[in-house]
Amino acid sequence: MTEPTGRGHNRGPRLDDYNGPEWGDGNAYLYFCWKNAHREAWKQVPRDIAMFRLRRAEAIGLTYDEYTLEILERGRYLQAEDIARIEAIKRARK
């Protein structure tokens, strides 16, 4: 892992980088652990929280998923002042 790990990080691979089973080579136990962690991270949140995130995301020009991913990955609620990070997210769009 090239990024420094911070407090609370489990030092596991990024969820979108794991190339384990489906159904090829790789550790099946790790696959199921990360699949479960991914499902848990993206579980449905209460409507009020989802609407709050959506309003904040739209206010800074991001999608709900981009805004939520920033919260999950970095634990930060982006503000309009976070111009550099917001622009980096927009540039990374596919």
Backbone as CSV, one residue per row, in Angstrom:
resi,resn,N_x,N_y,N_z,CA_x,CA_y,CA_z,C_x,C_y,C_z
1,MET,0.840,-1.160,0.000,0.000,0.000,0.000,0.894,1.235,0.000
2,THR,0.672,2.145,-0.915,1.548,3.304,-1.034,1.085,4.481,-0.181
3,GLU,-0.186,4.561,0.146,-0.690,5.654,0.949,-0.418,5.387,2.426
4,PRO,-0.103,6.431,3.195,0.086,6.209,4.630,-1.236,5.820,5.275
5,THR,-1.157,4.979,6.269,-2.372,4.555,6.947,-2.553,5.365,8.204
6,GLY,-3.762,5.771,8.432,-4.061,6.595,9.589,-4.751,5.809,10.683
7,ARG,-5.094,6.523,11.728,-5.783,5.928,12.862,-7.093,5.306,12.400
8,GLY,-7.367,4.103,12.831,-8.603,3.428,12.473,-8.542,2.648,11.173
9,HIS,-7.433,2.738,10.456,-7.309,2.013,9.187,-6.932,0.567,9.494
10,ASN,-7.581,-0.378,8.824,-7.294,-1.781,9.093,-6.189,-2.344,8.204
11,ARG,-5.569,-1.498,7.413,-4.472,-1.850,6.522,-4.852,-2.890,5.473
12,GLY,-6.125,-2.979,5.205,-6.592,-3.882,4.161,-6.563,-3.199,2.809
13,PRO,-6.764,-3.959,1.752,-6.747,-3.362,0.409,-7.977,-2.478,0.213
14,ARG,-7.883,-1.550,-0.720,-9.048,-0.746,-1.069,-10.110,-1.692,-1.619
15,LEU,-11.366,-1.409,-1.341,-12.430,-2.312,-1.762,-12.510,-2.435,-3.275
16,ASP,-12.223,-1.380,-4.003,-12.326,-1.448,-5.452,-11.062,-1.987,-6.118
17,ASP,-10.009,-2.278,-5.357,-8.767,-2.803,-5.923,-8.605,-4.310,-5.764
18,TYR,-9.469,-4.953,-4.992,-9.292,-6.376,-4.719,-9.693,-7.200,-5.930
19,ASN,-8.771,-8.030,-6.409,-9.010,-8.831,-7.605,-9.183,-10.299,-7.293
20,GLY,-9.695,-10.626,-6.117,-9.880,-12.015,-5.712,-11.017,-12.670,-6.474
21,PRO,-11.503,-13.792,-5.961,-12.487,-14.615,-6.642,-13.600,-13.880,-7.348
22,GLU,-14.192,-14.451,-8.186,-15.372,-14.223,-9.026,-15.092,-15.037,-10.259
23,TRP,-14.771,-16.149,-10.151,-14.237,-17.130,-9.253,-12.925,-17.616,-9.800
24,GLY,-11.898,-16.863,-9.570,-10.568,-17.192,-10.036,-9.642,-17.452,-8.873
25,ASP,-8.384,-17.100,-9.059,-7.397,-17.273,-7.995,-7.605,-16.208,-6.928
26,GLY,-7.168,-16.504,-5.749,-7.267,-15.539,-4.662,-7.804,-16.192,-3.415
27,ASN,-7.683,-15.502,-2.320,-8.115,-15.999,-1.031,-9.619,-15.792,-0.877
28,ALA,-10.368,-16.866,-0.809,-11.830,-16.782,-0.714,-12.264,-16.115,0.586
29,TYR,-11.546,-16.354,1.675,-11.897,-15.738,2.949,-11.789,-14.211,2.855
30,LEU,-10.673,-13.711,2.287,-10.514,-12.272,2.106,-11.615,-11.716,1.215
31,TYR,-11.931,-12.457,0.172,-12.979,-12.019,-0.747,-14.290,-11.798,0.003
32,PHE,-14.689,-12.765,0.803,-15.962,-12.639,1.514,-15.898,-11.569,2.610
33,CYS,-14.756,-11.405,3.253,-14.611,-10.335,4.250,-14.775,-8.967,3.599
34,TRP,-14.106,-8.748,2.465,-14.192,-7.450,1.801,-15.548,-7.236,1.150
35,LYS,-16.150,-8.291,0.664,-17.493,-8.169,0.087,-18.466,-7.731,1.181
36,ASN,-18.348,-8.325,2.365,-19.205,-7.963,3.486,-18.925,-6.525,3.938
37,ALA,-17.652,-6.134,4.008,-17.296,-4.778,4.412,-17.847,-3.751,3.423
38,HIS,-17.780,-4.067,2.144,-18.316,-3.162,1.115,-19.820,-3.008,1.274
39,ARG,-20.501,-4.104,1.465,-21.952,-4.079,1.647,-22.332,-3.268,2.891
40,GLU,-21.583,-3.459,3.971,-21.849,-2.747,5.224,-21.610,-1.237,5.076
41,ALA,-20.539,-0.879,4.364,-20.217,0.542,4.183,-21.276,1.261,3.365
42,TRP,-21.850,0.574,2.379,-22.817,1.214,1.492,-24.258,0.868,1.841
43,LYS,-24.488,0.376,3.074,-25.862,0.029,3.450,-26.760,1.267,3.417
44,GLN,-28.021,1.035,3.319,-28.977,2.127,3.216,-28.987,2.937,4.512
45,VAL,-28.899,4.241,4.365,-28.930,5.141,5.522,-30.338,5.717,5.652
46,PRO,-30.684,6.254,6.825,-32.000,6.878,6.979,-32.212,7.994,5.953
47,ARG,-33.454,8.188,5.580,-33.812,9.162,4.545,-33.263,10.555,4.851
48,ASP,-33.368,11.000,6.097,-32.904,12.343,6.455,-31.408,12.514,6.204
49,ILE,-30.639,11.491,6.522,-29.192,11.555,6.289,-28.899,11.571,4.791
50,ALA,-29.614,10.738,4.043,-29.417,10.698,2.591,-29.759,12.051,1.965
51,MET,-30.833,12.665,2.410,-31.226,13.965,1.858,-30.217,15.046,2.249
52,PHE,-29.695,14.996,3.466,-28.667,15.935,3.913,-27.437,15.820,3.026
53,ARG,-26.984,14.596,2.796,-25.806,14.370,1.961,-26.059,14.828,0.532
54,LEU,-27.247,14.550,0.021,-27.575,14.951,-1.346,-27.545,16.473,-1.492
55,ARG,-28.132,17.194,-0.548,-28.120,18.667,-0.607,-26.693,19.197,-0.539
56,ARG,-25.885,18.647,0.358,-24.495,19.100,0.481,-23.710,18.790,-0.796
57,ALA,-23.940,17.601,-1.360,-23.234,17.212,-2.585,-23.598,18.136,-3.740
58,GLU,-24.881,18.406,-3.911,-25.317,19.279,-4.998,-24.783,20.701,-4.831
59,ALA,-24.686,21.150,-3.597,-24.203,22.504,-3.333,-22.752,22.692,-3.760
60,ILE,-21.963,21.630,-3.724,-20.550,21.742,-4.114,-20.265,21.100,-5.474
61,GLY,-21.313,20.647,-6.166,-21.149,20.145,-7.527,-20.732,18.696,-7.644
62,LEU,-21.009,17.883,-6.615,-20.679,16.460,-6.656,-21.960,15.634,-6.691
63,THR,-21.809,14.361,-7.038,-22.945,13.456,-6.955,-23.046,12.919,-5.529
64,TYR,-24.183,12.334,-5.217,-24.379,11.736,-3.892,-23.309,10.685,-3.627
65,ASP,-23.050,9.821,-4.625,-22.060,8.757,-4.452,-20.657,9.317,-4.213
66,GLU,-20.270,10.351,-4.965,-18.949,10.943,-4.779,-18.809,11.540,-3.374
67,TYR,-19.841,12.229,-2.928,-19.814,12.857,-1.606,-19.754,11.797,-0.503
68,THR,-20.593,10.757,-0.634,-20.621,9.687,0.359,-19.300,8.927,0.378
69,LEU,-18.724,8.678,-0.776,-17.439,7.979,-0.839,-16.348,8.771,-0.124
70,GLU,-16.384,10.082,-0.247,-15.399,10.919,0.451,-15.553,10.763,1.965
71,ILE,-16.780,10.687,2.437,-17.030,10.480,3.867,-16.501,9.112,4.296
72,LEU,-16.797,8.076,3.511,-16.381,6.719,3.863,-14.867,6.542,3.798
73,GLU,-14.233,7.118,2.786,-12.789,6.921,2.619,-11.950,7.792,3.535
74,ARG,-12.369,9.037,3.729,-11.526,9.985,4.461,-12.136,10.495,5.755
75,GLY,-13.411,10.202,5.977,-14.061,10.650,7.200,-14.276,12.150,7.243
76,ARG,-14.321,12.784,6.088,-14.484,14.240,6.002,-15.766,14.585,5.278
77,TYR,-16.443,15.584,5.777,-17.604,16.149,5.107,-17.096,17.363,4.339
78,LEU,-17.041,17.246,3.021,-16.476,18.320,2.210,-17.288,19.602,2.334
79,GLN,-16.587,20.713,2.316,-17.181,22.042,2.366,-16.832,22.762,1.069
80,ALA,-17.490,23.865,0.812,-17.203,24.659,-0.386,-15.752,25.134,-0.404
81,GLU,-15.128,25.261,0.765,-13.739,25.718,0.850,-12.725,24.656,0.411
82,ASP,-13.149,23.413,0.293,-12.253,22.320,-0.102,-12.133,22.252,-1.624
83,ILE,-11.778,23.366,-2.215,-11.781,23.507,-3.672,-10.867,22.497,-4.354
84,ALA,-9.662,22.326,-3.859,-8.694,21.433,-4.509,-9.208,19.988,-4.516
85,ARG,-9.749,19.519,-3.400,-10.237,18.140,-3.324,-11.463,17.945,-4.215
86,ILE,-12.355,18.911,-4.230,-13.557,18.825,-5.071,-13.166,18.759,-6.542
87,GLU,-12.212,19.587,-6.949,-11.751,19.573,-8.336,-11.084,18.243,-8.678
88,ALA,-10.345,17.667,-7.743,-9.704,16.364,-7.982,-10.754,15.280,-8.184
89,ILE,-11.822,15.327,-7.417,-12.906,14.348,-7.568,-13.568,14.512,-8.927
90,LYS,-13.817,15.740,-9.339,-14.457,15.987,-10.636,-13.574,15.534,-11.797
91,ARG,-12.241,15.751,-11.673,-11.325,15.315,-12.733,-11.281,13.788,-12.844
92,ALA,-11.523,13.087,-11.733,-11.432,11.624,-11.735,-12.692,10.958,-12.292
93,ARG,-13.703,11.727,-12.614,-14.944,11.143,-13.163,-14.644,10.429,-14.468
94,LYS,-15.356,9.348,-14.678,-15.146,8.554,-15.903,-16.027,9.054,-17.013
